[in-house]
Amino acid sequence: MFGLLKEEMDVGDAGPRHRSGPRRGTLMMFSWIILCCSSLWLVVDGQIKISPETVQKWAVSFGKEIAALSTKYSGAKLLQKKYKDVEGVLKIEEVDGEELVKKFAEEMEEMLGRKMKSVKRLAEAAEDADLYHEYNDTLEFEYYNSMLINVVDEDGNALPLGGEFPLEANEHFSKLPVNTQQSNIQVPTNVYNRDPDILNGAYMSEALNDVFIDNFQKDPTLTWQYFGSSTGFFRLYPGIQWIPDENGVVTFDCRNRNWYIQAATSPKDVVIVVDVSGSMKGLRLTIAKHTINTILDTLGENDFVNIIAYSDYVRYVEPCFKGTLVQADLDNREHFKLLIDELHVKGEGKVKNAMKESFKILNEAAALGQGSLCNQAIMLITDGAMEDFQDVFEEFNWPERRLYLEPRLRSNSGCTCLHASNCNSLSSQVRVFTYLIGREMTFAENVKWIACNNKGYYTHVSTLADVQENVMEYLHVLSRPMVINHDHDIIWTEAYMDSVLPSTKELFNSQAQSLLLMTSVAMPVFSKKKETLSHGILLGVVGTDVALRELMRLAPRYKLGVHGYAFLITNNGYILSHPDLRPLYKEGKKLKPKPNYNSVDLSEVEWEDMEEKLRTAMVKGETGTLSLDVRTSVDKGKRVMFLKNDYFYTSINETPFSLGIVLTRGNGQYIFIGNVSVEEGLHDLIAPDLTIASEWTYCETDIDPAHRKLSQLQAVVRYLTGKEPDLECDVQLLQQTLFDAVVTAPMEAYWTALMLNPGGMDEGMETAFLGTRSGLMRFQRYSGIEKRVGKSFLTSTDKENMFTLDHFPLWYRRAAEYPAKQFLYYMPRQETRAGRIVIATTAITVTVGKKTAIAGAISNWRPMGQIQPVNELGSNKSSPNNIRAFLSNRRSLTCIFAVGKT
């Protein structure tokens, strides 16, 4: 006959919420369809044996039976009654989104302000230490090298620059072994670790140890603190053991990190000009390509760039970017690298036309108020063979011929520069940096003349090994005006991935991947010595990391409602944190960051903002509100809901960041407030069937090291019982949690009574559970682990169905969008060896006056195989033996199938 279909798209969640036509049997979302042969009618010997009325009768009967089972084993009526009974003592308040976003932003500003103060203290200490340090070419100093500590040679002796360095696993630092009493130093493999510059810098920066420790004591939420030296070493607190790669190499160089580059220089416009004439063939072209890629790696999203190649003629490596500057974000940098790899040499090198084109790009960008509107530079990469070239610089770049650009700068409202003081000290001259490629020195004087007469820097790159150090020199030149003016501008980086990742399994069960990201705050460190002040010497950069997870804890989930959320963006429109940002992908068993994970624009996730009104306002740092009709996905993108969202946004002062929060009309508009005594609430809070959201902050356990091993529930109980009165706790959240614990307490007895019923339980009921807006959950396992189909459901690994920092449980979110007192049925997108499960869920509401708020959701689940046709079909002796029946889930994208008599 026919085989049973396994999947079929019926009507999905994207469909309208209300349907026209008869509503008989609509308590259930399942439809019965009877199939035999190729007809919707059962035909035996040419006669219809089953009428449509009979089929409808079966469907209604089945609907009533499964609804009755769901009501009975969930206890929904009892829980709704308990909340109804306390409506007289409740208050329901409308959530003020404008006030809420301002409050969150102020708290974030305060938190980030503490990080900035810590960085300033480090910068001052480093400058003072250098001021009183006298450089010694023959200095002998044993510092702790993070690669050599706790390592012994064949004879069991400690290695030089190593020795015993106590390490202890620390919860605050991702459970890594660290030493919170001492910093240590990492040196890149390509830098000699006993170079006099390294030894003097290491000795001088020992003074930072006390400041690191003092900062951490003043602000226990601080994570890594560090000093990156211009000579290449990296002092990190707390000290760790640095593990090299499989080849024994450490490629990490602090001077290549975004926080170092952004702090050391102002935003800049850069035109890279590369010689691709015939004389650049072979190794020279290879070195030139590596030089370009290294320059690109020193650029960030506040910089603008283009690349020109020249020989007999001038051409843009990307023709689409002809005559303009593009933002040096990760996408564009990677695109340029692919194009550079395809360069080939041919013809004679004519540099004059290439330089004219470069000056034209920079002049037009400044005149039109485009680009960074800060520093401008040309990077000339050549072997030095060139024709008459001097007059092009006299014409376009010598001060008396070049327009002064500062008035344009001040009038531009869209400037992306984060270093205002540096921009205002803009030189009227484009700096030209020259890189002489190859061992041949015949044309060195030409290249030197160009750099020295255009406020640049000349360097000779003869091998691939020379590239890294020589490219970095231009940063010191661009930093000199800052050093001389002593402009200590604090910078914030874009989001980036912490190098210390949790396990793959843990990450992929989490929906909060964006909260794995970090941002850094950094500040340049200058020499204050009188004899070097006029030279503008950059000593390095100090900084600290800020985990976005800790920042987003300041916008607690319970205040935003079921579908509400908070997000952060930079003043370039890039996302710092957003629940829809997924920065990781899985390759085999390994997790890897997506190529452009930290340059995702707000318009790519809030894509209903077609005119980009929200994005534009937030990039400008404005405060306001906006309403949008949105489609949001749940169940890992498999189901869609239509929501009316209100967006509230404002800037975070003293940072380049803007905060937005989203409240959903209906369930996000109101919040109810109940109150019970601590004694009554505590009694019900410590029940064995109760948990609270482990990722939420009921009490702050990260301030005192003694509290870091406490779970949130343990911390709450210790605070309420007076054992830990100094804990900082969210009083409003605790009050609501205690209230919910009292109101939901009778459910434990109700569920237990069902299990102990002498008449037994209906086969297949596995778990009943509930959740409230305060993050409280109760659940009852009706069957043992050995009999359960969904063994991982509602366990610590089942993040989708638990309260997390990022979202409410899926069953809670789906119930919130379905009419109260009606059950919604769906199958979660998780397969088990024993089959699939069906979840029945419904919302619990409270009403005061004309205001209704969602108090929680209550659900139960059972294996799909236990949902059988009703008795009337299964036991009807007159039913033909070749009927096939299946259930169509009209609210999802999956059909549910069952087999009748065959």
C-alpha positions in Angstrom: 0.0 0.0 0.0 1.6 3.2 1.1 4.6 3.7 3.5 4.1 6.1 6.3 5.5 9.6 5.7 8.2 10.6 8.2 8.2 14.3 7.8 5.8 16.8 6.1 5.6 20.5 6.2 2.0 21.5 7.3 1.3 24.9 8.7 4.2 26.4 10.6 4.6 28.9 13.4 4.9 31.6 10.8 1.2 31.3 10.1 -1.4 33.7 11.6 -2.4 33.2 15.3 -6.2 33.0 14.6 -7.8 31.0 11.9 -11.3 31.4 10.3 -13.8 28.5 10.0 -15.0 26.0 12.6 -13.2 25.8 15.8 -14.4 22.4 17.0 -11.8 20.5 18.9 -9.4 23.4 18.9 -8.1 22.7 22.4 -5.8 20.4 20.5 -3.5 21.3 17.7 -3.6 17.8 16.2 -5.7 16.8 13.2 -6.6 13.2 12.4 -6.3 12.2 8.8 -7.3 8.7 7.7 -5.4 7.2 4.7 -6.1 4.1 2.7 -4.7 3.4 -0.7 -4.7 6.7 -2.6 -7.9 8.3 -1.2 -8.8 10.4 1.8 -11.8 8.1 2.1 -11.7 4.5 3.1 -13.1 2.5 0.1 -13.9 -1.2 0.4 -15.6 -2.8 -2.6 -16.5 0.6 -4.0 -18.4 1.7 -0.9 -17.5 4.3 1.7 -17.3 2.6 5.1 -16.1 5.6 7.3 -17.8 8.9 7.1 -16.1 12.3 7.7 -18.4 12.7 10.7 -16.9 9.6 12.2 -13.4 10.8 11.7 -14.3 14.2 13.3 -15.8 12.3 16.2 -12.6 10.4 16.7 -10.5 13.6 16.5 -12.7 15.4 19.1 -12.5 12.4 21.4 -8.8 12.1 21.1 -8.4 15.8 21.7 -10.3 15.7 24.9 -8.4 12.7 26.2 -4.9 14.1 25.6 -6.0 17.5 27.0 -7.3 15.9 30.1 -4.1 14.0 30.6 -2.0 17.1 30.1 -4.1 19.0 32.6 -4.0 16.2 35.2 -0.3 15.4 35.1 0.9 19.0 34.8 -1.4 20.4 37.6 -2.0 23.5 35.5 -5.5 24.1 37.0 -4.1 24.0 40.6 -1.2 26.3 39.8 -3.5 28.8 38.1 -5.8 28.7 41.1 -3.0 29.3 43.5 -1.9 32.5 41.6 -5.6 33.5 41.3 -5.9 33.3 45.1 -3.1 35.8 45.7 -4.1 38.4 43.1 -5.5 40.6 45.9 -2.1 41.1 47.4 -0.2 41.6 44.1 0.9 44.7 42.4 1.3 44.8 38.6 3.5 47.5 37.2 4.2 48.6 33.7 7.8 48.3 32.7 9.3 51.7 31.8 11.7 50.8 29.1 13.2 54.3 28.9 14.0 54.4 32.6 15.3 50.8 32.5 17.8 51.3 29.7 19.2 54.5 31.3 19.6 52.6 34.7 21.3 49.7 33.0 23.6 52.1 31.1 24.5 54.0 34.3 25.5 50.7 36.0 27.5 49.7 33.0 29.2 53.1 32.9 30.1 52.7 36.6 31.5 49.2 36.1 33.6 50.2 33.0 34.7 53.3 34.8 36.3 51.1 37.5 38.3 49.3 34.8 39.4 52.6 33.3 40.7 53.8 36.7 42.6 50.6 37.1 44.3 51.1 33.7 45.1 54.7 34.6 46.8 53.6 37.8 48.9 51.1 35.8 49.9 53.8 33.2 51.0 56.2 36.0 53.0 53.5 37.8 54.8 52.4 34.6 55.7 55.9 33.6 57.0 56.7 37.1 59.0 53.4 37.2 60.7 54.3 33.9 61.4 57.9 35.0 63.5 56.6 38.0 65.0 53.7 36.1 68.5 54.2 34.7 69.1 52.1 31.6 72.0 49.6 32.0 73.5 47.8 29.0 75.1 45.1 31.2 72.1 44.5 33.5 71.7 41.0 34.8 68.2 40.3 36.0 66.3 37.0 36.6 62.6 37.5 35.8 59.9 34.9 35.7 59.5 33.8 32.1 56.0 32.3 31.7 57.3 29.6 29.3 60.2 28.4 31.6 58.6 28.4 35.1 58.2 25.1 36.9 60.3 23.3 34.2 63.5 21.4 35.0 66.3 20.1 32.9 67.5 16.5 32.6 69.3 16.9 36.0 66.2 18.2 37.7 67.5 21.7 38.0 65.3 24.7 37.3 65.8 26.4 33.9 67.3 29.9 33.8 64.5 32.6 33.9 62.3 29.8 35.3 62.2 28.4 38.8 59.3 27.5 41.1 56.2 29.6 40.5 53.2 28.5 42.6 50.0 28.1 40.5 46.5 27.3 41.8 43.3 26.8 39.8 41.0 29.9 40.2 37.3 30.0 39.4 37.5 33.7 38.5 40.0 33.0 35.8 38.2 30.2 33.9 39.5 27.7 36.4 43.1 28.1 35.0 46.1 27.6 37.3 47.3 31.2 38.2 49.3 33.0 40.7 47.4 36.0 42.1 50.4 37.2 44.1 52.8 37.7 41.2 52.8 38.6 37.5 55.2 37.0 35.0 56.5 37.7 31.5 56.0 36.2 28.1 58.5 36.8 25.3 57.8 35.9 21.7 60.0 33.2 20.2 61.6 35.6 17.7 62.8 38.0 20.5 65.9 37.2 22.5 64.7 36.9 26.1 68.0 38.3 27.5 68.3 41.2 25.2 69.3 44.3 27.3 66.1 46.1 26.2 64.0 43.1 27.6 66.0 42.9 30.8 65.8 46.6 31.5 62.1 46.6 30.7 61.4 43.6 32.8 63.3 45.1 35.8 61.6 48.5 35.5 58.1 47.0 35.2 58.5 44.9 38.4 57.0 48.0 40.0 53.6 47.0 38.4 53.2 43.9 40.6 51.9 45.9 43.6 49.6 47.9 41.4 48.1 44.8 39.8 47.4 43.3 43.2 46.0 46.5 44.6 43.7 47.0 41.6 42.4 43.4 42.0 41.7 44.0 45.7 39.8 47.3 44.9 37.8 45.7 42.1 37.5 41.9 42.4 35.6 41.7 39.1 38.8 42.6 37.2 40.2 39.8 35.0 43.6 39.9 33.3 45.7 43.0 33.7 48.8 43.5 31.5 51.6 45.7 30.2 52.7 45.2 26.6 56.2 46.6 26.0 57.3 48.3 22.8 60.3 46.0 23.0 58.1 42.9 22.7 57.7 41.4 26.2 54.3 41.0 27.8 53.8 41.2 31.6 50.6 39.5 32.7 48.7 39.4 36.0 47.9 37.0 37.4 50.9 35.0 36.4 50.3 31.8 34.3 52.3 29.1 32.6 52.4 29.9 28.9 52.1 26.7 26.7 53.8 26.9 23.3 52.4 25.2 20.2 53.2 21.7 19.0 56.5 23.1 17.5 57.6 24.7 20.8 56.9 28.2 19.3 55.0 31.1 20.9 53.8 33.4 18.1 51.8 35.7 20.4 53.3 39.2 20.2 51.4 41.8 22.2 52.4 44.5 19.7 50.2 42.8 17.1 47.1 42.9 19.3 44.3 45.4 18.5 44.4 46.8 22.0 48.1 47.7 21.6 47.8 49.1 18.1 44.7 51.2 18.8 46.2 52.6 22.0 49.6 53.4 20.4 48.2 55.3 17.5 45.3 57.4 16.4 42.8 56.2 13.7 44.4 56.5 10.3 43.9 56.5 6.6 46.5 54.3 4.9 47.2 53.8 1.2 49.6 50.9 0.6 51.6 51.3 -2.7 53.4 48.2 -3.9 55.9 47.9 -6.7 55.0 45.0 -9.0 57.6 45.8 -11.8 59.8 43.0 -13.2 62.6 43.7 -10.8 60.4 42.6 -7.9 60.2 39.0 -9.0 60.9 35.9 -6.8 61.7 36.3 -3.1 61.3 40.1 -3.3 57.6 39.7 -4.3 57.1 37.1 -1.5 58.6 39.5 1.1 56.5 42.4 -0.3 53.3 40.4 0.0 54.1 39.4 3.6 54.9 43.1 4.4 51.5 44.1 3.1 49.7 41.4 5.1 51.5 42.5 8.2 50.6 46.1 7.7 46.9 45.0 7.2 47.1 43.1 10.5 48.0 46.4 12.3 44.8 48.1 11.2 41.5 48.0 12.9 37.9 49.0 12.4 38.7 52.7 13.1 41.2 52.8 10.2 40.6 53.2 6.5 42.7 51.7 3.7 43.3 51.0 0.0 46.0 49.2 -1.9 47.5 50.3 -5.2 49.9 48.2 -7.3 52.1 49.9 -9.9 54.5 49.0 -12.8 54.1 50.7 -16.2 50.6 51.7 -15.1 48.7 52.1 -11.8 45.9 49.7 -10.8 43.8 49.1 -7.7 44.1 45.6 -6.4 40.3 45.8 -5.9 38.8 47.7 -8.8 35.6 48.2 -6.9 37.4 50.4 -4.4 38.9 52.7 -7.0 39.5 56.2 -5.8 38.2 55.7 -2.3 39.1 54.5 1.2 37.3 51.5 2.8 37.0 50.6 6.4 39.8 48.3 7.6 37.4 45.8 9.2 38.1 42.1 9.2 36.1 41.5 6.0 38.0 44.0 4.0 41.4 43.1 5.4 40.8 39.4 4.5 39.5 40.3 1.1 42.7 42.4 0.4 44.9 39.5 1.5 43.3 37.2 -1.0 43.9 39.7 -3.8 47.5 40.3 -2.7 48.2 36.6 -3.0 47.4 36.9 -6.8 49.8 39.7 -7.6 52.3 39.1 -10.4 55.3 41.2 -11.6 55.7 42.7 -15.0 57.1 45.8 -16.7 59.0 48.9 -15.4 58.3 50.6 -12.1 56.9 54.1 -12.4 56.3 55.3 -8.9 55.2 58.9 -9.8 51.8 58.1 -11.1 51.1 55.8 -8.2 52.0 58.5 -5.7 49.8 61.0 -7.4 46.9 58.6 -7.2 47.6 58.0 -3.5 47.6 61.7 -2.7 44.4 62.1 -4.7 42.6 59.5 -2.6 43.7 61.0 0.7 43.0 64.6 -0.3 39.5 63.8 -1.5 38.7 61.8 1.6 39.7 64.7 3.8 37.9 67.2 1.7 34.7 65.2 1.7 34.8 64.4 5.4 35.4 60.7 4.8 37.8 58.2 6.3 39.2 58.5 9.8 39.9 62.3 9.6 42.9 61.7 11.8 46.4 60.6 10.6 47.1 59.9 6.9 49.9 57.8 5.6 51.3 56.1 2.5 53.2 52.9 2.8 55.6 52.5 -0.2 56.9 49.0 -0.7 59.6 48.8 -3.4 63.1 47.6 -4.3 64.0 51.2 -4.9 64.4 51.2 -8.7 62.4 54.3 -9.9 62.6 57.3 -12.2 62.5 60.9 -11.3 60.1 61.1 -8.3 60.9 64.1 -6.1 58.6 66.7 -7.7 55.5 64.7 -7.0 56.1 65.2 -3.2 56.9 68.8 -3.7 53.6 69.3 -5.5 51.3 67.3 -3.3 52.8 66.9 0.2 55.1 69.7 1.2 53.4 71.9 3.9 53.1 75.1 1.9 51.3 73.3 -0.9 48.9 71.1 1.2 45.5 72.2 2.5 45.2 72.3 6.3 42.4 69.9 7.2 41.5 70.7 10.8 38.4 72.8 10.1 36.9 69.9 8.1 37.6 67.6 11.0 35.8 69.7 13.5 32.7 70.1 11.3 32.3 66.4 10.6 29.5 64.9 12.7 30.1 61.4 11.5 33.8 61.1 12.6 34.7 57.6 13.7 37.8 58.8 15.5 37.8 57.8 19.2 40.9 59.9 20.0 39.6 63.5 19.7 42.8 65.1 21.1 45.0 63.2 18.7 42.8 64.2 15.7 43.1 67.8 16.6 46.8 67.6 16.5 46.7 66.3 12.9 49.7 67.2 10.8 49.0 68.9 7.5 51.4 66.5 5.8 50.9 62.9 4.8 53.5 60.7 6.3 55.2 58.4 3.8 56.8 55.2 5.2 59.1 53.3 2.9 60.1 49.6 2.9 63.1 48.7 0.8 62.7 45.1 -0.2 65.5 42.6 -0.9 69.2 42.5 0.0 70.3 45.0 -2.8 71.1 48.4 -1.4 71.8 50.2 -4.7 68.6 52.4 -4.6 68.5 52.8 -0.8 69.1 56.6 -1.0 66.0 57.1 -3.1 63.8 55.3 -0.6 65.4 57.1 2.4 64.9 60.5 0.7 61.2 59.8 0.3 60.7 58.9 4.0 62.9 61.5 5.5 61.3 64.4 3.5 57.8 63.3 4.3 57.9 62.8 8.0 57.9 59.0 7.6 60.3 56.2 8.4 62.7 54.2 6.2 63.3 50.5 6.8 65.2 47.8 5.0 63.4 44.4 4.8 65.9 41.8 3.4 64.3 38.6 4.6 60.9 37.3 5.7 62.1 37.2 9.2 62.6 41.0 9.2 59.1 41.9 8.2 57.4 41.8 11.6 59.8 44.0 13.5 60.3 46.5 10.7 56.6 47.0 10.0 55.9 47.7 13.7 58.2 50.7 13.5 55.6 52.9 11.8 53.4 52.7 14.9 56.1 54.4 17.0 56.3 57.2 14.5 52.6 57.8 14.4 52.5 57.7 18.2 55.1 60.5 18.6 52.6 63.4 18.5 50.7 61.7 21.2 53.8 61.1 23.3 55.1 64.7 22.9 51.6 66.1 23.8 51.3 63.4 26.5 47.8 62.5 25.3 46.7 59.6 27.4 43.6 58.6 25.5 41.8 55.5 26.7 40.6 53.1 23.9 38.1 50.3 23.9 38.5 47.4 21.4 35.8 45.6 19.4 34.6 42.3 20.7 37.0 39.4 20.4 37.2 35.8 21.4 38.8 34.9 24.7 41.6 32.5 24.0 40.6 30.3 27.0 37.5 28.5 25.7 35.4 26.1 27.8 34.7 22.6 26.4 33.1 22.1 23.1 30.1 20.3 24.6 29.5 23.1 27.1 29.6 25.7 24.4 27.3 24.1 22.0 24.7 23.5 24.6 24.8 27.2 25.4 22.7 29.7 23.5 24.9 32.5 24.9 27.9 32.2 22.6 28.1 36.0 22.2 28.8 36.2 26.0 32.1 34.3 25.5 33.5 37.5 23.9 35.7 40.1 25.5 36.5 43.7 25.1 39.7 45.4 26.3 40.4 48.9 27.7 43.9 50.1 27.1 46.1 53.2 27.5 49.5 54.2 26.1 52.6 54.5 28.4 55.1 57.3 27.5 58.6 58.1 28.7 58.6 61.2 30.9 62.3 61.6 31.0 63.4 65.2 30.1 66.2 64.1 27.8 63.9 61.9 25.7 60.6 63.9 25.9 61.2 65.7 22.6 61.8 62.3 20.8 58.4 61.0 21.7 59.2 57.5 23.1 56.4 55.1 23.5 57.2 52.6 26.3 54.2 50.3 25.7 50.5 49.9 26.5 48.7 48.8 29.6 45.2 47.3 29.7 42.7 45.0 31.1 40.0 42.7 29.7 36.3 43.0 30.3 34.2 39.8 29.9 30.9 40.8 28.1 29.2 38.1 30.2 29.9 40.2 33.3 28.7 43.4 31.6 25.4 41.9 30.5 24.7 40.6 34.0 23.8 44.2 34.7 20.8 43.9 32.5 19.0 41.0 34.3 16.7 38.8 32.4 13.8 38.9 34.8 13.4 42.6 34.2 13.1 42.2 30.5 10.5 39.5 30.3 10.1 36.3 28.3 11.2 37.5 24.9 13.1 40.6 26.0 16.8 41.0 25.8 19.7 43.5 25.9 22.4 44.1 23.4 25.5 46.3 22.9 27.1 47.8 19.8 30.1 49.9 19.0 30.0 53.4 17.4 30.8 51.6 14.1 27.6 49.6 14.3 29.3 46.3 15.1 27.8 44.0 17.7 29.6 43.5 21.1 26.8 41.3 22.5 23.5 40.1 21.1 21.6 36.8 21.8 21.5 36.1 18.1 25.2 36.5 17.6 26.8 33.0 17.0 30.6 33.5 16.8 31.5 29.9 16.8 31.2 26.9 14.4 32.1 23.3 14.8 34.8 21.7 12.7 34.9 18.0 13.5 35.1 17.9 17.3 36.7 21.4 17.6 35.2 24.7 18.1 36.5 27.6 15.9 35.6 31.3 15.7 33.8 32.2 12.5 36.1 34.2 10.2 34.3 37.5 10.7 32.7 36.9 14.0 33.7 40.3 15.5 32.6 42.5 12.6 28.9 41.5 12.5 26.8 44.6 11.9 23.6 45.3 13.9 21.6 45.4 10.7 22.5 41.8 10.1 20.7 40.6 13.3 18.0 43.3 13.7 17.1 43.0 10.0 13.5 44.2 10.3 15.0 47.7 10.8 14.9 48.1 7.0 15.7 51.9 7.1 18.4 51.3 9.7 16.8 53.9 12.0 17.8 52.0 15.0 21.4 51.4 13.9 21.9 55.0 12.8 20.6 56.4 16.1 22.7 54.1 18.2 25.9 54.7 16.2 25.4 58.4 16.8 25.1 57.7 20.5 21.5 59.0 20.7 18.8 58.1 23.3 15.4 57.1 22.1 12.8 54.5 21.4 11.5 52.6 18.3 8.8 50.0 17.7 9.2 47.2 15.1 7.1 44.2 14.0 9.6 41.3 14.1 9.9 37.6 13.4 12.0 35.8 15.9 13.1 32.2 15.8 13.1 29.7 18.6 14.0 26.0 18.9 17.4 26.6 17.2 15.9 28.5 14.3 13.3 25.8 13.4 10.2 27.8 14.5 9.2 31.4 14.0 7.1 33.7 16.2 5.7 37.1 15.3 6.3 39.8 17.9 5.7 43.5 18.4 9.0 44.8 20.0 9.7 48.1 21.6 13.4 49.1 21.4 15.0 51.5 23.9 18.5 52.7 23.5 21.1 55.1 24.9 24.9 55.5 24.9 27.3 54.5 27.7 29.2 57.6 28.7 33.0 57.6 28.4 32.9 54.7 26.0 32.2 54.2 22.3 29.4 51.8 23.1 25.6 52.0 23.0 23.1 49.8 24.9 19.8 48.7 23.6 17.0 46.7 25.3 14.0 45.1 23.8 10.6 44.6 25.5 7.9 42.6 23.8 4.3 43.9 23.8 2.0 41.8 25.9 4.2 39.6 28.1 7.0 42.1 28.3 4.8 45.1 29.2 4.0 44.2 32.8 5.8 42.7 35.8 4.0 41.6 38.9 5.3 42.0 42.4 4.4 39.8 45.3 5.7 39.7 48.9 6.0 37.0 51.6 8.0 36.8 54.8 11.6 35.5 54.6 10.8 32.7 57.0 7.8 31.4 54.9 9.7 31.8 51.7 12.9 30.0 53.0 10.9 27.0 54.1 9.6 26.4 50.5 12.8 27.5 48.8 14.9 24.6 50.1 12.5 22.0 48.8 14.2 19.1 46.9 12.2 19.7 43.7 13.2 23.4 43.4 16.0 25.0 41.5 16.8 28.6 40.5 18.6 29.9 37.4 22.3 29.1 38.0 23.5 31.7 35.5 21.5 34.6 36.9 22.9 36.8 39.7 20.6 36.6 42.7 23.7 37.2 44.9 27.1 38.4 43.7 29.5 35.5 44.4 32.5 36.8 42.5 33.6 39.6 44.8 34.8 37.6 47.8 37.0 34.6 46.8 35.4 32.7 49.7 32.0 32.9 47.9 33.1 31.8 44.4 32.4 28.1 45.0 28.8 28.8 46.2 26.0 28.0 43.8 23.4 30.8 43.5 20.9 28.8 45.6 23.4 28.2 48.3 24.4 31.9 48.3 20.7 33.0 48.5 20.0 30.7 51.5 23.2 31.8 53.3 22.2 35.4 52.8 18.6 35.0 53.9 19.6 33.0 57.0 22.1 35.6 58.0 25.2 33.4 57.6 26.6 35.7 54.9 25.0 39.1 55.5 27.8 40.9 53.5 26.7 39.3 50.2 25.5 41.8 47.7 22.1 40.5 46.5 19.3 41.6 44.2 16.6 42.3 46.8 13.8 42.6 44.2 14.7 39.3 42.6 14.9 37.6 45.9 11.6 38.9 47.0 9.9 37.6 43.8 11.7 34.2 44.1 10.5 33.7 47.7 6.9 34.6 46.6 7.0 32.2 43.7 8.4 29.5 46.0 5.5 29.8 48.4 2.8 30.0 45.7 4.2 27.0 43.7 4.9 24.9 46.8 1.6 22.9 46.7 2.7 21.4 43.3 5.2 19.1 45.0 2.4 17.4 47.0 0.1 17.3 44.0 2.6 15.6 41.8 3.7 13.2 44.6 0.0 12.2 45.1 -0.3 11.3 41.5 2.7 9.0 41.7 1.3 7.3 44.9 -2.2 6.9 43.5 -3.3 3.3 44.2 -4.9 3.2 40.8 -1.6 3.8 39.1 -0.5 6.3 36.5 -1.3 6.4 32.8 1.5 4.8 30.8 4.2 7.1 29.4 4.0 10.2 31.6 7.6 11.0 32.4 8.0 14.5 33.8 6.0 17.5 35.0 7.7 20.9 35.5 7.1 24.6 35.9 9.0 27.8 35.7 8.4 31.4 36.9 9.7 34.8 35.8 12.0 34.8 38.8 14.0 31.9 37.3 12.5 29.4 39.7 11.8 25.9 38.5 10.1 22.9 40.0 9.9 19.4 38.4 8.7 15.9 39.2 10.1 12.8 37.5 7.2 10.4 37.1 9.6 7.6 35.9 13.1 6.5 36.8 16.1 7.4 34.6 16.3 3.9 33.2 12.7 4.2 31.8 12.9 7.8 30.6 13.1 8.5 26.8 14.5 12.0 27.1 17.3 11.3 29.6 19.0 14.7 29.1 15.8 16.8 29.2 16.0 19.4 32.0 19.5 18.5 33.0 22.4 20.9 33.2 23.4 20.1 29.6 19.9 21.0 28.3 20.5 24.7 28.1 17.6 25.2 25.6 15.0 24.2 28.2 16.6 26.0 31.2 16.8 29.6 32.4 20.1 31.0 31.2 21.8 34.4 31.1 20.7 34.6 27.5 17.1 33.3 27.4 14.1 31.8 29.1 13.4 28.1 28.4 11.9 27.2 25.1 8.7 25.7 26.6 8.2 28.9 28.6 8.7 31.1 25.5 6.3 29.1 23.4 3.6 29.0 26.1 3.8 32.8 26.5 2.7 33.3 22.9 -0.2 30.9 23.1 -3.6 31.6 24.8 -3.6 31.1 28.5 -5.5 28.0 29.8 -4.8 26.2 26.6 -2.1 23.7 26.0 0.4 24.0 23.2 1.9 20.7 22.0 5.2 20.4 20.2 8.2 18.1 19.8 11.6 19.5 20.7 14.3 19.2 18.1 16.2 16.5 20.0 16.3 12.9 19.0 16.8 10.1 21.4 17.6 6.5 20.8 14.2 5.5 22.3 12.2 8.0 20.1 11.0 11.5 20.3 9.1 13.3 23.1 6.0 15.5 23.1 5.8 18.6 25.4 2.5 20.0 26.5 2.9 23.6 27.9 0.6 26.4 29.0 1.0 29.9 30.5 0.0 30.8 34.0 -1.2 34.4 34.3 -2.2 36.9 37.0 -4.6 39.8 36.6 -5.0 43.0 38.7 -7.5 45.4 37.3 -7.1 45.5 33.6 -3.4 44.5 33.7 -2.4 40.9 33.0 1.1 39.5 33.5 2.6 36.1 32.9 3.5 34.5 36.2 5.1 31.4 34.7 4.5 28.3 32.6 3.7 24.7 33.5 4.3 21.7 31.3 4.7 18.0 31.1 6.1 15.6 28.6 5.8 12.0 27.4 7.3 9.9 24.7 5.8 10.2 21.3 5.3 6.5 21.1 2.9 6.7 24.1 0.4 8.9 22.3 -1.9 6.3 20.8 -5.2 6.6 18.9 -8.3 6.8 21.1 -10.1 3.7 22.1 -12.9 4.3 19.6 -10.5 3.8 16.7 -8.3 1.2 18.4 -11.1 -1.1 19.7 -13.8 -0.7 17.0 -14.3 -4.2 15.7 -16.0 -2.9 12.6 -13.0 -0.8 11.6 -11.3 -2.2 8.5 -7.8 -3.6 9.3 -5.9 -1.5 6.8 -6.5 2.0 8.3 -3.4 4.1 8.6 -3.7 7.2 10.8 -1.3 10.0 11.6 -1.3 13.3 13.6 -0.5 16.6 11.9 0.9 19.2 14.2 -0.6 22.3 12.8 1.5 24.7 14.8 4.9 23.3 13.9 6.9 22.2 10.9 6.8 18.5 11.7 4.0 16.1 11.5 3.4 13.5 14.2 2.6 10.0 12.9 0.8 7.0 14.5 -0.3 3.8 13.0 -3.8 2.5 13.5 -4.9 -1.1 12.9 -3.2 -2.8 10.0 
